[in-house]
Amino acid sequence: MALGWKVHGDGKRLTPGEVVRPDERLSWPRMVGIGAQHVIAMFGATFVFPLVMGLDANLAVMMSGVATILFLLIVKGKIPSYVGSSASFVGAVAAIRAAGGDDATVTGALLAVGVVLAACGYAIHKLGVGILHRVFPPIVTGGVVMLIGFGMAYVAADVYWPKDPWVALLTMAATFVFIGVFRGFLGRIGVLLGLIFGFVLSYVWDVVGGKITAPDDSGQVTEHFRVNLDAVAQADWVGLPSFHGPVFEASAIVLVLPVVIALIAENVGHVKAVGEMTGADVDAYMGRAVMADGVGTVVATSVGGSATTTYAENIGVMAATKVYSTAAYYIAAVIAILFGLCPKFGALIAATPGGVLGGVTTILYGMIGLLGAKIWIENRVNLSDPGNLVPTGAGIICAVGPVAFPITDTFALSGIALGTIVLLVGYHLLRAVRREPVSS
């Protein structure tokens, strides 16, 4: 069943080694806290990537909630995951806009990718998970999970940390304590506590020490306060995002179609990571997960929203909290929808200082990357085999760089998308040349 959860234990605490499974929950007040933490984890990327692509961020947040509910229903509640705005399309969208494409052309191209992704998911579901095992053996899935996590390192290092290194460091240290030392529920919401700590620290530092000279949101070095609540004061309490329909142009669709390969591998990596954490065999739902991501993208882009994907950030939250309940994601989805309808709350979360995000994302991205190593260890992947080692190492470096490979004058495959393709294609190409069967 997609809905309905058993209370785990007394609903208040976990003993060491225990986890809250997808069909379980803690008490509802505690689940609301966990759900809020998932919203915080996804909000930055779900808000920022549409802005970068020139789309309505408030609409993207709202539609991410709708897409998440659809995802959970399609996978029958077996795979706890949040779907938010995808970063994989940023380069392709830039190319579309450089060629004169407007918002409708962009969302039309993204919708087409959603249709193709959903069709691929349906094919995987009907043909069986065996095809995925052949295409994505443990060396590939572990590598994809690792490059997804480590491939986001530049965001923490180049985007967030320079904005306020001391706040980033102190926030990271505080989050260490909240996650690693606190027991019970406080430990489970350690990421949220870290964000609150960093926000308060930034505000107090503004009051005591005044403005900081550092890069602002535009990347320009200016003198400014760490916490800027002007947008919060100006935002309405209730308001609808701006809707618009898609326009389909073949030239724009061609530019984004290659991203499908990366999205399938990314989804498989995320689902494998969730399976590793929960200890559940989720292979039978792999096709549904890919199909659900495609459906979510179709629904979101049909009204002008951003393309969606399963979120690594929220996998990091689950790794930290040990709470894998899908109830937390339904709560997060409802909160996201309400945020989309309430510009003031969205502006408040968007006001989280960059230094605070730097400290927290450093932890989350690192934990995600190490989940890839966990997949390798538990599947006894042979890293002494050059057929495993070479494409995996190359793919990870492409993601971490991030390395960019120009396709046209205005479009390049880069970072996680390029790393995923290098790893996946390189692995199978070596196997074919060496005439060896797919192995771990």
Helices and strands as residue ranges (DSSP letters): E 6-7, E 24-25, H 28-53, H 57-74, E 83-85, H 90-98, H 103-127, H 130-135, H 138-150, H 153-154, I 155-160, G 161-163, H 165-180, H 184-188, H 190-209, E 212-215, E 221-224, H 230-234, H 250-256, H 259-278, G 283-285, H 286-302, E 308-310, H 312-321, H 326-341, H 343-350, H 354-378, H 386-400, E 404-406, E 412-414, H 415-434
